Amino acid sequence: MLPSKNRLTKRTDFANVYRKGTFFLESPLSLKAVKNNLEHTRIGFSIEKKFFKKAVERNKIKRLLREAFHQNLENIKNSLDIVVFYKRSEPNQDFKIISELVKKLIKKIK
């Protein structure tokens, strides 16, 4: 689980990332990142109802993404706000696949 200091939770912070963020894509995973004035990176997740109708499915994907980013947190550059998007309607994703996609996206951010 991501530590609380590494979570992006406020609506205004999400809006800032949506407006000013740089887009990175590794289909079906994508993210937007923008610099913040903090000493640590904060990560938020956005899973659309359009792709996953049930909250159970959306929450499962969020849990998998949180754990994948938690394992790779030391590889992410500091002082970033990141919003992660998952756009595919396959709720039965394997953690190994998601983890590999996260690693590829982190390399693109650098």
HELIX and SHEET records of a PDB file:
HELIX    1   1 SER A    4  ASN A    6  5                                   3    
HELIX    2   2 ARG A   11  LYS A   20  1                                  10    
HELIX    3   3 ALA A   55  GLN A   71  1                                  17    
HELIX    4   4 LEU A   73  ASN A   75  5                                   3    
HELIX    5   5 PHE A   95  ILE A  109  1                                  15    
SHEET    1   A 4 THR A  22  GLU A  26  0                                        
SHEET    2   A 4 LEU A  29  LYS A  35 -1                                        
SHEET    3   A 4 LEU A  80  TYR A  86 -1                                        
SHEET    4   A 4 ARG A  42  ILE A  47  1                                        
END                                                                             
